[in-house]
Amino acid sequence: MTGNVVRKVPTSSAITHLQFSSSVLISGTVDGFLHLHDPRTGMARVGTEHVAVKAHQCSIQGLQTSGNLIFTIGHSER
């Protein structure tokens, strides 16, 4: 609320959660996707394809990492 904007990065969907692991920045979005970003720039990793994984049918509600595992909580439809 009181901080200054350092960098703005365009995204395909609104980000609900951010989690930093040892080598990547992980974002969870309202459409249920996980995205991997370069932690220095916020953009997709240089020299690789953009990594996006559909984790839930709807919004991601929680995100946590442990080592090279990613745990999510989200809504799904049955």
N, C-alpha and C positions, 0 to 999 in steps of 0.2 A: 504493500500500500504506500509506503513512503520511499521506496527505492527508485532508482533511475533505470530507464530502459537501456540495456547494453546492446542488444541485438534483437531484431525481429526476424523470424524464420517463417516463411509461408508453409502452411500445412493443408492437407486435403480435407481434414475434418478437425473439429474442436478437440483439443487434448484435455483429458480429465485427470490424468496421473503421469508424473515423471519419476523415474527411479534411476539412480546412477549406479552402475556396477563397476567392476575394476577396469573395464576397457571400453564400455559403450554407455550411451544415454538411452534409456528405454522409455517410450511414451505409450500410453494407452489412450484410445480415443472413444468418442461417443458412439461410433459405429462398430465397436468391438474388435478393432485391430490393434496389434502391437507393432511398433516401428522402432528400428534401431538407428541411432544417430551417432555421429562423431561428437564426443563430448567437448572438443575444442571449438567447433563451429556451429553445432546444432543441425547441420545438414547431413544428408546420407553420406556414408563413408566414401572417401575418394577412391576411385579405382574399382569399386564394387557396385553391384546392382543395389537398388533400394530394397531393404528387407522389410516386408510387411506380412504379418501372419494374422489370420482371422481366428481370434481366441474365443469370442462369444458372439451370439446372434445379435445382441444389443450392446449397450454401453458397458465399459469396464468400470467396476466399482472399487477395486482394490488391486494393488500391484506391489510385489516384493521380490527381491532376488536373494539367492544364496549360492555363492560360487558361480557356476555357469547354469543354474536353474532359474527359471522365471515362474512365479506363482501368480495367478490372477483370480479375482472374484468378479463375477459379472452376471448379467441377466441373459436368459435364454428362453426360447419359446418351445413348448411341447405340443 
